[in-house]
Amino acid sequence: SQELEQSPQSLIVQEGKNLTINCTSSKTLYGLYWYKQKYGEGLIFLMMLQKGGEEKSHEKITAKLDEKKQQSSLHITASQPSHAGIYLCGAGTRGGGSQGNLIFGKGTKLSVKP
Amino acid sequence: GAVVSQHPSWVICKSGTSVKIECRSLDFQATTMFWYRQFPKQSLMLMATSNEGSKATYEQGVEKDKFLINHASLTLSTLTVTSAHPEDSSFYICSLEGGAGTEAFFGQGTRLTVV
């Protein structure tokens, strides 16, 4: 079965610093999704990547999917306390279209020190 | 995009009682919804796929008689945790598919504590 490995498991950075979170799959990804979750709350959609080599940016967050579609990275530039939370990568389990049935990594807990 | 409303956001119940969690799609007709469970420091794990008008499909290891799913309309799916035990304490969250090429939409989640 497909698994998603996220690294690091947790991260503490000083405000203003850049950081990267990685998500690696054991199989080809049919859509890679990045979500942010605050403890005990729902998921906030960040970005969706579907094509090999795709890169998307929103505000200070950039996500990339490698050409082989087995690894993705999430990069935050000039981190702020508002970026703190748990970042989850999720992947579709079948090809094409929207993916409601997702598998997730265990998450990366990000803390930003002011 | 679709808005998903989940209720309640948190619930505390006594061991042996049943708890119902509702997942509503507010502006999207959903023939399929998904129920996930998340234990502390663990990933979200798919429990079951809720199908409107037919039986839910459960993932391996999830007891269908314990986690009853009803999807009677295109906008509502319910998950009932029957005879709850402390080990059922977890964060339950529902989702539904958006249109082709879009992300899944998640409810706010329900934190269940069984005492």
Interface residues (C-beta under 8 A of the other chain):
Chain A: L4 Y33 Y35 G40 E41 G42 L43 F45 M48 Q50 L88 G90 G96 G97 S98 Q99 G100 N101 L102 I103 F104 G105 K106 G107
Chain B: Q6 W10 T32 M33 F34 K41 Q42 S43 L44 M45 L46 T49 F91 I93 S95 L96 E97 G98 G99 A100 G101 T102 E103 A104 F105 F106 G107 Q108 G109 R111
